Amino acid sequence: MARRSIIREILGWILAVIIPVILVFALNLFVFTISGVRQESMRNTLKEGDIVFFSRLSSDIDKLKRGDIILFLADGREKEGFLDELSIKINDFRAVITGRSTAKRYVKRIIGMPGDMIDIREDGSVYINGEKESKAYVRGLTPPGKMGYPLEVPEDHIFVMGDNREVSSDSRDFGCISIKSVEGKAVFILWPPSKVGSIK
């Protein structure tokens, strides 16, 4: 009886640990992801060290819009279905446990949606569908980068830039990104305490 009681107690402790881990993993896979900002490219909206909550439920092309801040896989990587998504998350989990780097990601703002015409002039001004961009979140001038303009955003792709335009590496350098590389839309800041709240 004592042995059974010990085994039952051990199983209870194992389940108490495993079930929450599986639940958090599933939520992180389907509902949300939390990521820290490690760049200065989104300053002053987001600064290095900020921790941001991203909604995975809002990462489809029909749920995104110009001005949204997104988290996406870098280096042109795309997710091809659930198994690929699961593989990326498992590799991230392993990396955290072993102390290695997780898959590289960027945090940027959507400037152009599919079909939009982007034009960046030599004077640092940005035109979207013929209208000059004038947003309070833009920091500094906007160098054209390596792309040729005007540029039409392809189907199922988006054009992204950092708010800190003079230091950001973004679609001006690596082109439009596939919607399949988007992992979530920024909803609110979790850290630091002085900035906790929704992202504008």
C-alpha positions as a LaTeX table, in Angstrom:
\begin{tabular}{lrrr}
\hline
Residue & $x$ (\AA) & $y$ (\AA) & $z$ (\AA) \\
\hline
Met1 & 0.00 & 0.00 & 0.00 \\
Ala2 & 2.78 & 2.41 & 0.91 \\
Arg3 & 4.53 & 1.69 & $-2.38$ \\
Arg4 & 1.35 & 2.35 & $-4.37$ \\
Ser5 & 0.81 & 5.55 & $-2.46$ \\
Ile6 & 4.35 & 6.73 & $-3.30$ \\
Ile7 & 3.92 & 5.83 & $-6.98$ \\
Arg8 & 0.57 & 7.64 & $-7.05$ \\
Glu9 & 2.13 & 10.71 & $-5.47$ \\
Ile10 & 5.06 & 10.69 & $-7.94$ \\
Leu11 & 2.63 & 10.37 & $-10.88$ \\
Gly12 & 0.61 & 13.23 & $-9.42$ \\
Trp13 & 3.68 & 15.47 & $-9.30$ \\
Ile14 & 4.71 & 14.47 & $-12.83$ \\
Leu15 & 1.23 & 15.29 & $-14.19$ \\
Ala16 & 1.20 & 18.57 & $-12.24$ \\
Val17 & 4.36 & 19.59 & $-14.11$ \\
Ile18 & 3.73 & 18.05 & $-17.55$ \\
Ile19 & 0.14 & 19.22 & $-18.09$ \\
Pro20 & 0.88 & 22.95 & $-17.58$ \\
Val21 & 3.97 & 22.65 & $-19.81$ \\
Ile22 & 1.92 & 21.04 & $-22.60$ \\
Leu23 & $-0.83$ & 23.64 & $-22.16$ \\
Val24 & 1.59 & 26.58 & $-22.37$ \\
Phe25 & 3.33 & 24.98 & $-25.38$ \\
Ala26 & $-0.03$ & 24.54 & $-27.18$ \\
Leu27 & $-1.13$ & 28.11 & $-26.40$ \\
Asn28 & 2.25 & 29.40 & $-27.59$ \\
Leu29 & 1.88 & 27.40 & $-30.80$ \\
Phe30 & $-1.68$ & 28.42 & $-31.68$ \\
Val31 & $-2.74$ & 31.50 & $-29.70$ \\
Phe32 & 0.17 & 33.76 & $-28.73$ \\
Thr33 & 3.90 & 34.16 & $-28.52$ \\
Ile34 & 6.01 & 36.37 & $-26.29$ \\
Ser35 & 9.24 & 37.84 & $-27.58$ \\
Gly36 & 11.86 & 40.27 & $-26.38$ \\
Val37 & 13.08 & 43.15 & $-28.55$ \\
Arg38 & 16.80 & 42.87 & $-29.25$ \\
Gln39 & 17.21 & 45.67 & $-31.77$ \\
Glu40 & 16.99 & 49.45 & $-31.90$ \\
Ser41 & 15.17 & 49.40 & $-35.23$ \\
Met42 & 11.72 & 50.04 & $-33.68$ \\
Arg43 & 12.77 & 52.90 & $-31.39$ \\
Asn44 & 10.92 & 54.88 & $-30.04$ \\
Thr45 & 7.85 & 52.61 & $-30.22$ \\
Leu46 & 9.76 & 49.58 & $-28.93$ \\
Lys47 & 13.20 & 49.64 & $-27.34$ \\
Glu48 & 15.81 & 46.97 & $-26.75$ \\
Gly49 & 14.77 & 44.94 & $-23.71$ \\
Asp50 & 11.01 & 45.44 & $-24.14$ \\
Ile51 & 8.98 & 42.22 & $-23.88$ \\
Val52 & 5.99 & 42.08 & $-26.21$ \\
Phe53 & 2.86 & 39.90 & $-26.43$ \\
Phe54 & 2.10 & 38.87 & $-30.04$ \\
Ser55 & $-1.24$ & 37.39 & $-31.08$ \\
Arg56 & $-0.97$ & 34.41 & $-33.44$ \\
Leu57 & $-4.71$ & 34.65 & $-34.07$ \\
Ser58 & $-4.15$ & 37.92 & $-35.95$ \\
Ser59 & $-1.33$ & 36.83 & $-38.27$ \\
Asp60 & $-3.40$ & 35.95 & $-41.37$ \\
Ile61 & $-3.27$ & 38.34 & $-44.32$ \\
Asp62 & $-6.95$ & 39.29 & $-43.92$ \\
Lys63 & $-6.41$ & 40.23 & $-40.25$ \\
Leu64 & $-3.35$ & 42.43 & $-40.78$ \\
Lys65 & $-3.28$ & 46.03 & $-41.94$ \\
Arg66 & $-0.86$ & 48.82 & $-42.68$ \\
Gly67 & 0.66 & 50.13 & $-39.44$ \\
Asp68 & 0.55 & 46.82 & $-37.54$ \\
Ile69 & 3.76 & 45.69 & $-35.81$ \\
Ile70 & 4.59 & 42.05 & $-36.47$ \\
Leu71 & 7.03 & 39.33 & $-35.46$ \\
Phe72 & 8.35 & 37.26 & $-38.35$ \\
Leu73 & 10.97 & 34.66 & $-39.18$ \\
Ala74 & 14.12 & 36.18 & $-40.64$ \\
Asp75 & 16.21 & 35.12 & $-43.65$ \\
Gly76 & 13.18 & 34.49 & $-45.84$ \\
Arg77 & 12.07 & 31.44 & $-43.90$ \\
Glu78 & 8.42 & 30.44 & $-44.34$ \\
Lys79 & 6.12 & 28.11 & $-42.42$ \\
Glu80 & 4.58 & 25.44 & $-44.64$ \\
Gly81 & 1.73 & 24.11 & $-42.54$ \\
Phe82 & 1.28 & 22.82 & $-39.00$ \\
Leu83 & 4.19 & 20.35 & $-38.98$ \\
Asp84 & 6.65 & 23.06 & $-39.98$ \\
Glu85 & 5.24 & 25.37 & $-37.31$ \\
Leu86 & 5.55 & 22.58 & $-34.73$ \\
Ser87 & 9.13 & 21.82 & $-35.79$ \\
Ile88 & 10.17 & 25.48 & $-35.39$ \\
Lys89 & 8.60 & 25.66 & $-31.92$ \\
Ile90 & 10.22 & 22.37 & $-30.78$ \\
Asn91 & 13.62 & 23.59 & $-32.00$ \\
Asp92 & 13.09 & 26.87 & $-30.11$ \\
Phe93 & 12.20 & 24.89 & $-26.97$ \\
Arg94 & 15.36 & 22.80 & $-27.31$ \\
Ala95 & 17.45 & 25.91 & $-27.88$ \\
Val96 & 16.14 & 27.51 & $-24.67$ \\
Ile97 & 16.94 & 24.37 & $-22.66$ \\
Thr98 & 20.45 & 24.00 & $-24.12$ \\
Gly99 & 21.26 & 27.72 & $-24.05$ \\
Arg100 & 21.59 & 28.06 & $-27.82$ \\
Ser101 & 20.00 & 30.71 & $-30.02$ \\
Thr102 & 16.42 & 30.27 & $-31.18$ \\
Ala103 & 15.32 & 30.83 & $-34.79$ \\
Lys104 & 16.15 & 34.39 & $-35.85$ \\
Arg105 & 13.19 & 36.76 & $-35.90$ \\
Tyr106 & 12.54 & 40.43 & $-36.64$ \\
Val107 & 10.02 & 42.90 & $-35.24$ \\
Lys108 & 8.93 & 45.48 & $-37.85$ \\
Arg109 & 5.93 & 47.55 & $-38.90$ \\
Ile110 & 3.80 & 46.82 & $-41.97$ \\
Ile111 & 4.11 & 49.67 & $-44.46$ \\
Gly112 & 2.65 & 48.03 & $-47.56$ \\
Met113 & $-0.01$ & 45.35 & $-48.11$ \\
Pro114 & $-0.41$ & 43.17 & $-51.23$ \\
Gly115 & $-0.98$ & 45.35 & $-54.30$ \\
Asp116 & 0.32 & 48.55 & $-52.64$ \\
Met117 & 2.81 & 50.67 & $-54.57$ \\
Ile118 & 5.80 & 51.78 & $-52.46$ \\
Asp119 & 8.05 & 54.62 & $-53.53$ \\
Ile120 & 10.99 & 55.87 & $-51.48$ \\
Arg121 & 12.62 & 59.03 & $-52.78$ \\
Glu122 & 16.23 & 60.15 & $-52.47$ \\
Asp123 & 15.18 & 62.89 & $-50.04$ \\
Gly124 & 14.00 & 60.23 & $-47.56$ \\
Ser125 & 10.27 & 60.65 & $-48.14$ \\
Val126 & 7.98 & 57.61 & $-48.51$ \\
Tyr127 & 4.94 & 57.41 & $-50.77$ \\
Ile128 & 2.31 & 54.68 & $-50.50$ \\
Asn129 & $-0.06$ & 54.46 & $-53.45$ \\
Gly130 & 0.93 & 58.02 & $-54.39$ \\
Glu131 & 0.28 & 59.50 & $-50.93$ \\
Lys132 & 3.18 & 60.80 & $-48.84$ \\
Glu133 & 3.65 & 58.99 & $-45.55$ \\
Ser134 & 3.41 & 61.20 & $-42.47$ \\
Lys135 & 3.42 & 59.18 & $-39.26$ \\
Ala136 & 4.44 & 60.24 & $-35.77$ \\
Tyr137 & 6.19 & 56.92 & $-35.12$ \\
Val138 & 8.78 & 57.45 & $-37.90$ \\
Arg139 & 12.23 & 58.31 & $-36.52$ \\
Gly140 & 14.75 & 59.92 & $-38.86$ \\
Leu141 & 14.84 & 59.98 & $-42.66$ \\
Thr142 & 14.13 & 56.89 & $-44.76$ \\
Pro143 & 17.09 & 55.86 & $-46.96$ \\
Pro144 & 15.92 & 53.90 & $-50.05$ \\
Gly145 & 18.13 & 50.88 & $-49.35$ \\
Lys146 & 18.93 & 48.29 & $-52.01$ \\
Met147 & 15.52 & 47.93 & $-53.66$ \\
Gly148 & 14.32 & 49.60 & $-56.86$ \\
Tyr149 & 11.28 & 51.90 & $-56.74$ \\
Pro150 & 8.45 & 52.25 & $-57.29$ \\
Leu151 & 7.85 & 48.74 & $-55.97$ \\
Glu152 & 4.55 & 46.86 & $-56.06$ \\
Val153 & 3.97 & 44.51 & $-53.12$ \\
Pro154 & 3.28 & 40.99 & $-54.50$ \\
Glu155 & 0.29 & 38.85 & $-53.58$ \\
Asp156 & 0.59 & 37.19 & $-50.14$ \\
His157 & 3.53 & 39.43 & $-49.25$ \\
Ile158 & 3.99 & 42.59 & $-47.17$ \\
Phe159 & 6.52 & 45.42 & $-47.12$ \\
Val160 & 7.93 & 46.09 & $-43.64$ \\
Met161 & 10.16 & 48.74 & $-42.09$ \\
Gly162 & 11.44 & 49.61 & $-38.64$ \\
Asp163 & 10.33 & 52.90 & $-37.10$ \\
Asn164 & 13.96 & 53.93 & $-36.59$ \\
Arg165 & 14.44 & 54.18 & $-40.34$ \\
Glu166 & 18.12 & 55.18 & $-40.44$ \\
Val167 & 19.35 & 52.04 & $-38.63$ \\
Ser168 & 16.72 & 49.44 & $-39.55$ \\
Ser169 & 17.43 & 46.48 & $-41.84$ \\
Asp170 & 14.09 & 45.68 & $-43.45$ \\
Ser171 & 12.23 & 45.30 & $-46.76$ \\
Arg172 & 14.40 & 48.07 & $-48.23$ \\
Asp173 & 17.28 & 45.57 & $-47.99$ \\
Phe174 & 15.76 & 42.07 & $-48.21$ \\
Gly175 & 12.54 & 42.79 & $-50.09$ \\
Cys176 & 8.92 & 42.02 & $-49.29$ \\
Ile177 & 8.29 & 39.16 & $-46.87$ \\
Ser178 & 5.87 & 36.27 & $-47.28$ \\
Ile179 & 2.80 & 36.20 & $-45.06$ \\
Lys180 & 3.89 & 32.63 & $-44.25$ \\
Ser181 & 6.84 & 33.97 & $-42.28$ \\
Val182 & 4.65 & 36.05 & $-39.92$ \\
Glu183 & 4.36 & 34.61 & $-36.41$ \\
Gly184 & 2.15 & 37.19 & $-34.73$ \\
Lys185 & 0.86 & 40.74 & $-34.43$ \\
Ala186 & 2.04 & 42.90 & $-31.51$ \\
Val187 & $-0.81$ & 43.54 & $-29.10$ \\
Phe188 & 0.72 & 44.93 & $-25.91$ \\
Ile189 & 3.94 & 45.44 & $-23.99$ \\
Leu190 & 4.49 & 43.20 & $-20.96$ \\
Trp191 & 7.78 & 44.74 & $-19.80$ \\
Pro192 & 9.09 & 47.15 & $-18.53$ \\
Pro193 & 6.39 & 48.09 & $-15.97$ \\
Ser194 & 6.52 & 51.74 & $-17.03$ \\
Lys195 & 5.40 & 50.78 & $-20.56$ \\
Val196 & 2.89 & 48.00 & $-19.85$ \\
Gly197 & $-0.14$ & 48.42 & $-22.10$ \\
Ser198 & $-1.44$ & 48.20 & $-25.64$ \\
Ile199 & 0.79 & 49.17 & $-28.57$ \\
Lys200 & $-0.29$ & 52.10 & $-30.71$ \\
\hline
\end{tabular}
